[in-house]
Amino acid sequence: MDKRQSSYILWLGFLFGFGGLHRIYNGKITTGLIWLMTWGLFGFGQFFDLFLIPSMVEENALPTKDRPQLGRNEKYGSANVELVEPNKENLMVRLVKAAHAQGGKISVTQGVLATGVGFKQVESVLMEMAKTGYVSIDNDPKTGIVVYSLYEYS
């Protein structure tokens, strides 16, 4: 008997007051316990799980290291989920494009918003760009915020 068949048999536990056993079996412990305490979300969650069991089984079959995590490219079930952590060159290009769209100046916060990458990584790339002579570092005269300026716009 394969895991999908086992999951469907455990799904039938709902008929005896044990909703959520299929979720616990497939590694979804928290929601499985919620289903168990609420009679499968009053039957609605249990019903919808009939259609979700195949994807639950596929996800649970993936080794932990292959499950989707932030900052990695992953093949997730039958769909591709792009969770790409940009390399330094790609991040530089994205920061230059964001600065270009803002008149040649960008702050770390604007860089984070434009790229979706963390503050430390954006700041280190901008500092590296400053060290290599691609940008200059200034302070905004009104706010005092550190601003990185592209030389082409100076």
Residue pairs with C-beta under 8 A, 6 or more apart in sequence:
1 9
3 26
3 57
3 60
3 61
4 53
4 54
4 57
6 25
7 22
7 25
7 26
7 53
7 56
7 57
8 22
8 53
10 21
10 22
10 25
11 21
11 22
11 46
11 49
11 50
11 53
13 19
13 21
13 22
14 20
14 39
14 40
14 43
14 46
17 39
18 36
19 35
19 36
19 38
19 39
19 40
19 41
19 43
19 45
19 46
20 31
20 32
20 33
20 34
20 35
20 36
20 40
20 46
21 32
21 36
22 32
22 49
22 53
22 56
23 29
23 31
23 32
23 35
23 49
23 56
24 32
24 33
24 36
25 32
26 53
26 56
26 57
26 59
26 60
27 59
27 60
28 56
34 41
35 41
35 45
35 46
35 49
38 45
39 46
40 46
40 47
40 49
49 56
55 77
58 77
58 78
59 67
59 76
59 77
66 74
67 74
67 76
68 74
68 76
68 81
68 83
69 83
70 83
70 85
71 83
71 84
71 85
72 83
72 84
72 85
73 82
73 83
73 84
74 80
74 81
74 83
75 81
85 117
86 94
86 115
86 117
88 125
88 128
91 115
91 117
91 121
91 122
91 125
92 125
92 129
92 134
94 114
94 115
95 106
95 111
95 114
95 115
95 122
95 125
95 126
95 129
96 134
96 150
97 114
98 106
98 110
98 111
98 114
98 115
99 105
99 106
99 135
99 148
99 149
99 150
100 150
102 110
103 153
104 149
104 150
104 152
104 153
104 154
105 138
105 147
105 148
105 149
105 150
105 153
106 114
106 126
106 147
106 148
107 140
107 145
107 146
107 147
107 148
108 119
108 122
108 123
108 126
108 146
108 148
109 119
109 145
111 117
111 122
111 123
111 125
111 126
111 148
112 118
112 119
112 122
115 122
126 135
126 148
129 135
129 148
130 136
130 137
130 148
133 151
134 150
134 151
135 148
135 149
135 150
135 151
136 148
136 149
136 151
136 154
137 146
137 147
137 148
137 149
138 146
138 147
138 148
138 149
139 145
139 146
139 147
140 147
